[in-house]
Amino acid sequence: MGLFIEPLSQDFGWNRTEIAIGASISAIISVPLMPLVGALVDRWGVRFLALPGTIMTGACIASFATANGNLTQWALLWGIFALCQAFLKTTIWTAAVMSRFVASRSLAVAVTLCGVSFANIVAPPLVRWLIESFGWRTSYVAIGIGWGLPVFILCARFLYDGHDDKRRGDPVKAGGPQIYEYGLSIRQALRSGPIIRVGAATLITLLLTACLVVHQVPLLIEAGLSRTSAAYLASLSGFGAIAGSLVSGWLMDRFHAGTVGAITNAMAAAALLLLLEPFRTPALIVTAMLVIGYASGTKLQLCGYLTSVYGGMKNYGKIFGVMASIIAVSSALGPMLGGVIYDTTGSYSVFILGSIPASLFSAMLLVGLGKYPDWSAVEDEPFADRTVAVAK
């Protein structure tokens, strides 16, 4: 998105707030859809949503090429995109993995969500080349088709979850059918202290991440880098995200996930400090992007994993659907926040200054979440009373 800001602004005279507001509208529309998508996942499984969702989303990405400078049309394109992309949100991928893994579940989620990080490596230089070689309209079409077709083929061939195992008469792939039998209801989850704190930390961290993802290229250009260097640095953060995802996934299977998440959020705060004027040098900017990328690689898997261990799998789709609504709110406000700050102040410095204490506060929320529940333990009555858990 960041690489489209400049050509759209040149062609239509839009400011950055007007360009970013489309993504914000899309994210707002997604908010009420996420619990519904989660309920459908709990009922029918992930294939039921992912296969048609891939086709529709690819077509929607290509349709951005029809933008004509009318902001109403721009918002409408993003609204349609939101309806289609709801079928491909994080709930789909995490639910598929959670239904099949018990041992090393965190690392399994990490490997899965590395796809996001690989996209962050490939997309910036690829989109820059497409825009400079063929224009932004052709780039949207190329991304829509070039992304949608292979993803559909991969999903059709490989994307299965526990529901498909049951339908095929093979309910035990890894954790067995019991993983679906225990967990909080939506009402209980909304009263659960750990779930609430995880949701609040996710809201803050992904608000900042959404802003950085959309505005990182212009932010790096403001720091004195060329457009080409900024695109490659944005790609470099993807390597950091892969490392963050895999390393934190391994760590969360061995140490408390809340503590691991708190440390990475604190690291992000320190890295943001390096982007401020008194500190930034080419070497420190590279370091900051790697650390920020590392921290961003932990966000979604941290939320998904902590939701599964503190909420259980009985209603995981619905509960994580609410978390996905929080993610959508963050995605809605983040890009618009960055655009408003830049248009108002002429710089991203205010955003960076505000992000540092916000990252530290989100780290504090993840400290001391408490012992993981054992959802299959018959005798674990004290825990059941404390968290309103559904015990065996």
FIVEX-319344 format. One record per residue (C-alpha): residue number from 1; z negated, y negated, x. Coordinates in steps of 0.05 Angstrom, whole numbers, always signed. Layout:
BEGIN
<pt seq="NUM" z="Z" y="Y" x="X"/>
...
***
This chain:
BEGIN
<pt seq="1" z="+0" y="+0" x="+0"/>
<pt seq="2" z="-17" y="-49" x="+56"/>
<pt seq="3" z="+53" y="-45" x="+85"/>
<pt seq="4" z="+84" y="-64" x="+18"/>
<pt seq="5" z="+42" y="-127" x="+12"/>
<pt seq="6" z="+86" y="-171" x="+56"/>
<pt seq="7" z="+155" y="-151" x="+28"/>
<pt seq="8" z="+130" y="-157" x="-44"/>
<pt seq="9" z="+100" y="-225" x="-28"/>
<pt seq="10" z="+165" y="-249" x="+4"/>
<pt seq="11" z="+209" y="-225" x="-53"/>
<pt seq="12" z="+167" y="-246" x="-112"/>
<pt seq="13" z="+121" y="-300" x="-85"/>
<pt seq="14" z="+58" y="-261" x="-105"/>
<pt seq="15" z="-8" y="-272" x="-69"/>
<pt seq="16" z="-49" y="-213" x="-45"/>
<pt seq="17" z="-95" y="-214" x="-105"/>
<pt seq="18" z="-36" y="-208" x="-152"/>
<pt seq="19" z="-7" y="-150" x="-112"/>
<pt seq="20" z="-73" y="-114" x="-107"/>
<pt seq="21" z="-90" y="-124" x="-180"/>
<pt seq="22" z="-40" y="-69" x="-200"/>
<pt seq="23" z="-79" y="-17" x="-161"/>
<pt seq="24" z="-144" y="-44" x="-190"/>
<pt seq="25" z="-117" y="-38" x="-262"/>
<pt seq="26" z="-95" y="+33" x="-247"/>
<pt seq="27" z="-164" y="+51" x="-221"/>
<pt seq="28" z="-199" y="+20" x="-282"/>
<pt seq="29" z="-155" y="+61" x="-329"/>
<pt seq="30" z="-175" y="+123" x="-290"/>
<pt seq="31" z="-249" y="+113" x="-302"/>
<pt seq="32" z="-254" y="+142" x="-373"/>
<pt seq="33" z="-203" y="+196" x="-357"/>
<pt seq="34" z="-242" y="+230" x="-301"/>
<pt seq="35" z="-296" y="+264" x="-343"/>
<pt seq="36" z="-241" y="+288" x="-390"/>
<pt seq="37" z="-202" y="+316" x="-331"/>
<pt seq="38" z="-266" y="+350" x="-306"/>
<pt seq="39" z="-277" y="+382" x="-374"/>
<pt seq="40" z="-206" y="+408" x="-374"/>
<pt seq="41" z="-217" y="+437" x="-304"/>
<pt seq="42" z="-280" y="+472" x="-328"/>
<pt seq="43" z="-243" y="+500" x="-387"/>
<pt seq="44" z="-173" y="+518" x="-361"/>
<pt seq="45" z="-174" y="+513" x="-285"/>
<pt seq="46" z="-137" y="+470" x="-235"/>
<pt seq="47" z="-65" y="+496" x="-242"/>
<pt seq="48" z="-63" y="+474" x="-315"/>
<pt seq="49" z="-68" y="+401" x="-291"/>
<pt seq="50" z="-40" y="+400" x="-221"/>
<pt seq="51" z="+30" y="+427" x="-234"/>
<pt seq="52" z="+52" y="+377" x="-287"/>
<pt seq="53" z="+11" y="+323" x="-253"/>
<pt seq="54" z="+51" y="+330" x="-188"/>
<pt seq="55" z="+118" y="+321" x="-223"/>
<pt seq="56" z="+95" y="+261" x="-264"/>
<pt seq="57" z="+61" y="+227" x="-205"/>
<pt seq="58" z="+121" y="+234" x="-160"/>
<pt seq="59" z="+165" y="+204" x="-213"/>
<pt seq="60" z="+116" y="+146" x="-222"/>
<pt seq="61" z="+116" y="+130" x="-148"/>
<pt seq="62" z="+191" y="+127" x="-148"/>
<pt seq="63" z="+190" y="+81" x="-210"/>
<pt seq="64" z="+156" y="+26" x="-170"/>
<pt seq="65" z="+225" y="+12" x="-142"/>
<pt seq="66" z="+241" y="-20" x="-210"/>
<pt seq="67" z="+191" y="-77" x="-200"/>
<pt seq="68" z="+225" y="-143" x="-218"/>
<pt seq="69" z="+173" y="-196" x="-203"/>
<pt seq="70" z="+141" y="-195" x="-272"/>
<pt seq="71" z="+66" y="-184" x="-264"/>
<pt seq="72" z="+61" y="-152" x="-333"/>
<pt seq="73" z="+112" y="-100" x="-314"/>
<pt seq="74" z="+76" y="-90" x="-247"/>
<pt seq="75" z="+11" y="-76" x="-284"/>
<pt seq="76" z="+46" y="-30" x="-333"/>
<pt seq="77" z="+76" y="+11" x="-276"/>
<pt seq="78" z="+7" y="+20" x="-246"/>
<pt seq="79" z="-22" y="+38" x="-314"/>
<pt seq="80" z="+28" y="+94" x="-324"/>
<pt seq="81" z="+14" y="+117" x="-253"/>
<pt seq="82" z="-60" y="+121" x="-269"/>
<pt seq="83" z="-48" y="+166" x="-329"/>
<pt seq="84" z="-6" y="+214" x="-287"/>
<pt seq="85" z="-48" y="+213" x="-224"/>
<pt seq="86" z="-110" y="+230" x="-263"/>
<pt seq="87" z="-85" y="+302" x="-261"/>
<pt seq="88" z="-88" y="+302" x="-185"/>
<pt seq="89" z="-154" y="+269" x="-169"/>
<pt seq="90" z="-205" y="+297" x="-120"/>
<pt seq="91" z="-236" y="+339" x="-176"/>
<pt seq="92" z="-175" y="+385" x="-174"/>
<pt seq="93" z="-179" y="+402" x="-100"/>
<pt seq="94" z="-254" y="+405" x="-94"/>
<pt seq="95" z="-262" y="+448" x="-157"/>
<pt seq="96" z="-212" y="+498" x="-131"/>
<pt seq="97" z="-250" y="+506" x="-65"/>
<pt seq="98" z="-320" y="+504" x="-96"/>
<pt seq="99" z="-301" y="+561" x="-143"/>
<pt seq="100" z="-282" y="+606" x="-85"/>
<pt seq="101" z="-331" y="+590" x="-29"/>
<pt seq="102" z="-406" y="+597" x="-21"/>
<pt seq="103" z="-414" y="+610" x="+54"/>
<pt seq="104" z="-386" y="+551" x="+95"/>
<pt seq="105" z="-369" y="+515" x="+30"/>
<pt seq="106" z="-375" y="+446" x="+63"/>
<pt seq="107" z="-327" y="+465" x="+119"/>
<pt seq="108" z="-278" y="+493" x="+68"/>
<pt seq="109" z="-279" y="+427" x="+30"/>
<pt seq="110" z="-271" y="+390" x="+96"/>
<pt seq="111" z="-209" y="+429" x="+115"/>
<pt seq="112" z="-180" y="+417" x="+45"/>
<pt seq="113" z="-193" y="+342" x="+46"/>
<pt seq="114" z="-163" y="+336" x="+115"/>
<pt seq="115" z="-98" y="+330" x="+77"/>
<pt seq="116" z="-118" y="+258" x="+60"/>
<pt seq="117" z="-129" y="+244" x="+134"/>
<pt seq="118" z="-62" y="+274" x="+154"/>
<pt seq="119" z="-30" y="+229" x="+103"/>
<pt seq="120" z="-65" y="+169" x="+134"/>
<pt seq="121" z="-35" y="+189" x="+201"/>
<pt seq="122" z="+36" y="+199" x="+177"/>
<pt seq="123" z="+43" y="+147" x="+121"/>
<pt seq="124" z="+35" y="+80" x="+157"/>
<pt seq="125" z="+88" y="+89" x="+211"/>
<pt seq="126" z="+133" y="+127" x="+163"/>
<pt seq="127" z="+129" y="+73" x="+109"/>
<pt seq="128" z="+139" y="+18" x="+160"/>
<pt seq="129" z="+203" y="+52" x="+184"/>
<pt seq="130" z="+228" y="+64" x="+113"/>
<pt seq="131" z="+216" y="-8" x="+92"/>
<pt seq="132" z="+248" y="-38" x="+155"/>
<pt seq="133" z="+307" y="+10" x="+152"/>
<pt seq="134" z="+321" y="+16" x="+77"/>
<pt seq="135" z="+279" y="-36" x="+41"/>
<pt seq="136" z="+216" y="-29" x="-1"/>
<pt seq="137" z="+252" y="-5" x="-64"/>
<pt seq="138" z="+285" y="+55" x="-29"/>
<pt seq="139" z="+219" y="+69" x="+5"/>
<pt seq="140" z="+184" y="+79" x="-62"/>
<pt seq="141" z="+238" y="+128" x="-84"/>
<pt seq="142" z="+236" y="+166" x="-18"/>
<pt seq="143" z="+160" y="+172" x="-21"/>
<pt seq="144" z="+160" y="+195" x="-94"/>
<pt seq="145" z="+212" y="+250" x="-83"/>
<pt seq="146" z="+193" y="+267" x="-11"/>
<pt seq="147" z="+120" y="+275" x="-30"/>
<pt seq="148" z="+125" y="+303" x="-101"/>
<pt seq="149" z="+174" y="+361" x="-89"/>
<pt seq="150" z="+139" y="+396" x="-31"/>
<pt seq="151" z="+70" y="+387" x="-63"/>
<pt seq="152" z="+95" y="+419" x="-128"/>
<pt seq="153" z="+123" y="+478" x="-89"/>
<pt seq="154" z="+58" y="+487" x="-50"/>
<pt seq="155" z="+15" y="+482" x="-113"/>
<pt seq="156" z="+60" y="+531" x="-151"/>
<pt seq="157" z="+54" y="+582" x="-95"/>
<pt seq="158" z="-18" y="+574" x="-70"/>
<pt seq="159" z="-63" y="+534" x="-116"/>
<pt seq="160" z="-110" y="+582" x="-153"/>
<pt seq="161" z="-184" y="+579" x="-170"/>
<pt seq="162" z="-238" y="+622" x="-201"/>
<pt seq="163" z="-208" y="+615" x="-271"/>
<pt seq="164" z="-144" y="+647" x="-247"/>
<pt seq="165" z="-183" y="+703" x="-215"/>
<pt seq="166" z="-217" y="+717" x="-282"/>
<pt seq="167" z="-151" y="+715" x="-320"/>
<pt seq="168" z="-122" y="+765" x="-270"/>
<pt seq="169" z="-183" y="+810" x="-276"/>
<pt seq="170" z="-210" y="+794" x="-207"/>
<pt seq="171" z="-270" y="+749" x="-219"/>
<pt seq="172" z="-302" y="+761" x="-151"/>
<pt seq="173" z="-265" y="+729" x="-93"/>
<pt seq="174" z="-322" y="+699" x="-53"/>
<pt seq="175" z="-384" y="+677" x="-90"/>
<pt seq="176" z="-375" y="+720" x="-151"/>
<pt seq="177" z="-378" y="+700" x="-224"/>
<pt seq="178" z="-450" y="+677" x="-219"/>
<pt seq="179" z="-430" y="+610" x="-189"/>
<pt seq="180" z="-406" y="+589" x="-257"/>
<pt seq="181" z="-470" y="+607" x="-294"/>
<pt seq="182" z="-521" y="+557" x="-268"/>
<pt seq="183" z="-526" y="+482" x="-261"/>
<pt seq="184" z="-544" y="+417" x="-296"/>
<pt seq="185" z="-513" y="+392" x="-360"/>
<pt seq="186" z="-483" y="+322" x="-360"/>
<pt seq="187" z="-546" y="+294" x="-393"/>
<pt seq="188" z="-590" y="+327" x="-341"/>
<pt seq="189" z="-546" y="+303" x="-284"/>
<pt seq="190" z="-552" y="+231" x="-309"/>
<pt seq="191" z="-628" y="+237" x="-301"/>
<pt seq="192" z="-626" y="+272" x="-234"/>
<pt seq="193" z="-651" y="+227" x="-177"/>
<pt seq="194" z="-608" y="+260" x="-122"/>
<pt seq="195" z="-545" y="+257" x="-165"/>
<pt seq="196" z="-557" y="+183" x="-182"/>
<pt seq="197" z="-568" y="+165" x="-109"/>
<pt seq="198" z="-506" y="+203" x="-87"/>
<pt seq="199" z="-466" y="+167" x="-141"/>
<pt seq="200" z="-492" y="+98" x="-118"/>
<pt seq="201" z="-478" y="+113" x="-45"/>
<pt seq="202" z="-408" y="+137" x="-63"/>
<pt seq="203" z="-395" y="+73" x="-103"/>
<pt seq="204" z="-413" y="+29" x="-45"/>
<pt seq="205" z="-379" y="+67" x="+11"/>
<pt seq="206" z="-314" y="+80" x="-26"/>
<pt seq="207" z="-312" y="+7" x="-51"/>
<pt seq="208" z="-310" y="-14" x="+22"/>
<pt seq="209" z="-262" y="+43" x="+41"/>
<pt seq="210" z="-213" y="+26" x="-15"/>
<pt seq="211" z="-211" y="-46" x="+9"/>
<pt seq="212" z="-200" y="-25" x="+81"/>
<pt seq="213" z="-145" y="+24" x="+64"/>
<pt seq="214" z="-104" y="-28" x="+27"/>
<pt seq="215" z="-119" y="-86" x="+73"/>
<pt seq="216" z="-126" y="-54" x="+141"/>
<pt seq="217" z="-56" y="-71" x="+165"/>
<pt seq="218" z="-61" y="-146" x="+148"/>
<pt seq="219" z="-133" y="-145" x="+174"/>
<pt seq="220" z="-109" y="-119" x="+241"/>
<pt seq="221" z="-52" y="-169" x="+243"/>
<pt seq="222" z="-104" y="-223" x="+232"/>
<pt seq="223" z="-141" y="-195" x="+292"/>
<pt seq="224" z="-80" y="-211" x="+335"/>
<pt seq="225" z="-40" y="-146" x="+333"/>
<pt seq="226" z="+34" y="-141" x="+317"/>
<pt seq="227" z="+56" y="-109" x="+252"/>
<pt seq="228" z="+81" y="-47" x="+289"/>
<pt seq="229" z="+16" y="-40" x="+329"/>
<pt seq="230" z="-25" y="-50" x="+265"/>
<pt seq="231" z="+14" y="+6" x="+230"/>
<pt seq="232" z="+1" y="+53" x="+288"/>
<pt seq="233" z="-72" y="+35" x="+291"/>
<pt seq="234" z="-78" y="+48" x="+217"/>
<pt seq="235" z="-48" y="+116" x="+232"/>
<pt seq="236" z="-98" y="+125" x="+289"/>
<pt seq="237" z="-156" y="+119" x="+240"/>
<pt seq="238" z="-128" y="+181" x="+206"/>
<pt seq="239" z="-142" y="+222" x="+269"/>
<pt seq="240" z="-213" y="+197" x="+267"/>
<pt seq="241" z="-217" y="+217" x="+194"/>
<pt seq="242" z="-195" y="+288" x="+210"/>
<pt seq="243" z="-248" y="+293" x="+264"/>
<pt seq="244" z="-300" y="+264" x="+216"/>
<pt seq="245" z="-281" y="+312" x="+161"/>
<pt seq="246" z="-283" y="+375" x="+203"/>
<pt seq="247" z="-344" y="+357" x="+245"/>
<pt seq="248" z="-385" y="+333" x="+186"/>
<pt seq="249" z="-363" y="+394" x="+146"/>
<pt seq="250" z="-389" y="+439" x="+202"/>
<pt seq="251" z="-453" y="+398" x="+207"/>
<pt seq="252" z="-467" y="+398" x="+132"/>
<pt seq="253" z="-466" y="+475" x="+132"/>
<pt seq="254" z="-522" y="+473" x="+184"/>
<pt seq="255" z="-562" y="+409" x="+170"/>
<pt seq="256" z="-579" y="+370" x="+108"/>
<pt seq="257" z="-515" y="+337" x="+82"/>
<pt seq="258" z="-552" y="+274" x="+61"/>
<pt seq="259" z="-575" y="+262" x="+133"/>
<pt seq="260" z="-505" y="+274" x="+160"/>
<pt seq="261" z="-477" y="+224" x="+109"/>
<pt seq="262" z="-530" y="+172" x="+126"/>
<pt seq="263" z="-513" y="+175" x="+200"/>
<pt seq="264" z="-438" y="+167" x="+188"/>
<pt seq="265" z="-449" y="+107" x="+142"/>
<pt seq="266" z="-492" y="+74" x="+195"/>
<pt seq="267" z="-437" y="+88" x="+246"/>
<pt seq="268" z="-387" y="+53" x="+201"/>
<pt seq="269" z="-432" y="-9" x="+198"/>
<pt seq="270" z="-433" y="-12" x="+274"/>
<pt seq="271" z="-358" y="-4" x="+278"/>
<pt seq="272" z="-345" y="-61" x="+228"/>
<pt seq="273" z="-386" y="-106" x="+273"/>
<pt seq="274" z="-335" y="-94" x="+329"/>
<pt seq="275" z="-279" y="-125" x="+285"/>
<pt seq="276" z="-313" y="-193" x="+284"/>
<pt seq="277" z="-287" y="-250" x="+327"/>
<pt seq="278" z="-342" y="-252" x="+381"/>
<pt seq="279" z="-334" y="-177" x="+397"/>
<pt seq="280" z="-263" y="-155" x="+383"/>
<pt seq="281" z="-219" y="-137" x="+442"/>
<pt seq="282" z="-160" y="-88" x="+441"/>
<pt seq="283" z="-205" y="-32" x="+466"/>
<pt seq="284" z="-261" y="-46" x="+416"/>
<pt seq="285" z="-211" y="-52" x="+358"/>
<pt seq="286" z="-185" y="+17" x="+375"/>
<pt seq="287" z="-256" y="+43" x="+380"/>
<pt seq="288" z="-274" y="+11" x="+313"/>
<pt seq="289" z="-214" y="+41" x="+278"/>
<pt seq="290" z="-230" y="+111" x="+304"/>
<pt seq="291" z="-303" y="+106" x="+283"/>
<pt seq="292" z="-285" y="+76" x="+214"/>
<pt seq="293" z="-234" y="+132" x="+206"/>
<pt seq="294" z="-287" y="+184" x="+226"/>
<pt seq="295" z="-336" y="+156" x="+174"/>
<pt seq="296" z="-283" y="+151" x="+120"/>
<pt seq="297" z="-265" y="+225" x="+130"/>
<pt seq="298" z="-334" y="+245" x="+105"/>
<pt seq="299" z="-337" y="+205" x="+40"/>
<pt seq="300" z="-302" y="+250" x="-11"/>
<pt seq="301" z="-327" y="+316" x="+16"/>
<pt seq="302" z="-398" y="+289" x="+20"/>
<pt seq="303" z="-396" y="+269" x="-53"/>
<pt seq="304" z="-364" y="+334" x="-75"/>
<pt seq="305" z="-411" y="+378" x="-34"/>
<pt seq="306" z="-475" y="+342" x="-54"/>
<pt seq="307" z="-453" y="+343" x="-127"/>
<pt seq="308" z="-444" y="+419" x="-123"/>
<pt seq="309" z="-511" y="+434" x="-90"/>
<pt seq="310" z="-553" y="+386" x="-132"/>
<pt seq="311" z="-514" y="+394" x="-197"/>
<pt seq="312" z="-493" y="+467" x="-194"/>
<pt seq="313" z="-426" y="+496" x="-214"/>
<pt seq="314" z="-436" y="+509" x="-288"/>
<pt seq="315" z="-411" y="+440" x="-306"/>
<pt seq="316" z="-384" y="+418" x="-238"/>
<pt seq="317" z="-318" y="+392" x="-266"/>
<pt seq="318" z="-353" y="+347" x="-317"/>
<pt seq="319" z="-406" y="+322" x="-268"/>
<pt seq="320" z="-357" y="+310" x="-212"/>
<pt seq="321" z="-311" y="+278" x="-264"/>
<pt seq="322" z="-365" y="+225" x="-273"/>
<pt seq="323" z="-367" y="+218" x="-197"/>
<pt seq="324" z="-292" y="+211" x="-197"/>
<pt seq="325" z="-300" y="+155" x="-247"/>
<pt seq="326" z="-346" y="+121" x="-196"/>
<pt seq="327" z="-292" y="+133" x="-144"/>
<pt seq="328" z="-241" y="+102" x="-191"/>
<pt seq="329" z="-285" y="+40" x="-201"/>
<pt seq="330" z="-290" y="+33" x="-125"/>
<pt seq="331" z="-215" y="+40" x="-120"/>
<pt seq="332" z="-206" y="-12" x="-174"/>
<pt seq="333" z="-253" y="-65" x="-145"/>
<pt seq="334" z="-241" y="-53" x="-70"/>
<pt seq="335" z="-169" y="-77" x="-63"/>
<pt seq="336" z="-179" y="-135" x="-110"/>
<pt seq="337" z="-243" y="-155" x="-73"/>
<pt seq="338" z="-206" y="-158" x="-7"/>
<pt seq="339" z="-149" y="-198" x="-38"/>
<pt seq="340" z="-196" y="-248" x="-70"/>
<pt seq="341" z="-237" y="-258" x="-6"/>
<pt seq="342" z="-174" y="-269" x="+35"/>
<pt seq="343" z="-141" y="-316" x="-15"/>
<pt seq="344" z="-206" y="-356" x="-21"/>
<pt seq="345" z="-227" y="-360" x="+52"/>
<pt seq="346" z="-162" y="-348" x="+89"/>
<pt seq="347" z="-195" y="-292" x="+129"/>
<pt seq="348" z="-225" y="-222" x="+123"/>
<pt seq="349" z="-288" y="-242" x="+163"/>
<pt seq="350" z="-331" y="-252" x="+100"/>
<pt seq="351" z="-312" y="-183" x="+76"/>
<pt seq="352" z="-332" y="-152" x="+143"/>
<pt seq="353" z="-398" y="-190" x="+144"/>
<pt seq="354" z="-416" y="-165" x="+75"/>
<pt seq="355" z="-394" y="-94" x="+89"/>
<pt seq="356" z="-443" y="-84" x="+146"/>
<pt seq="357" z="-508" y="-89" x="+105"/>
<pt seq="358" z="-475" y="-52" x="+47"/>
<pt seq="359" z="-459" y="+7" x="+93"/>
<pt seq="360" z="-530" y="+8" x="+118"/>
<pt seq="361" z="-558" y="+8" x="+47"/>
<pt seq="362" z="-513" y="+66" x="+27"/>
<pt seq="363" z="-540" y="+104" x="+87"/>
<pt seq="364" z="-611" y="+92" x="+63"/>
<pt seq="365" z="-594" y="+121" x="-5"/>
<pt seq="366" z="-575" y="+188" x="+26"/>
<pt seq="367" z="-639" y="+196" x="+66"/>
<pt seq="368" z="-693" y="+241" x="+35"/>
<pt seq="369" z="-653" y="+271" x="-23"/>
<pt seq="370" z="-698" y="+332" x="-23"/>
<pt seq="371" z="-692" y="+407" x="-15"/>
<pt seq="372" z="-628" y="+440" x="-39"/>
<pt seq="373" z="-639" y="+478" x="-105"/>
<pt seq="374" z="-629" y="+554" x="-108"/>
<pt seq="375" z="-594" y="+560" x="-175"/>
<pt seq="376" z="-600" y="+635" x="-178"/>
<pt seq="377" z="-675" y="+639" x="-164"/>
<pt seq="378" z="-714" y="+666" x="-222"/>
<pt seq="379" z="-781" y="+645" x="-195"/>
<pt seq="380" z="-762" y="+574" x="-175"/>
<pt seq="381" z="-797" y="+543" x="-235"/>
<pt seq="382" z="-826" y="+482" x="-198"/>
<pt seq="383" z="-756" y="+461" x="-179"/>
<pt seq="384" z="-731" y="+474" x="-249"/>
<pt seq="385" z="-785" y="+429" x="-277"/>
<pt seq="386" z="-772" y="+374" x="-226"/>
<pt seq="387" z="-697" y="+370" x="-235"/>
<pt seq="388" z="-689" y="+396" x="-306"/>
<pt seq="389" z="-647" y="+452" x="-275"/>
<pt seq="390" z="-620" y="+510" x="-315"/>
<pt seq="391" z="-656" y="+570" x="-282"/>
<pt seq="392" z="-633" y="+641" x="-285"/>
***
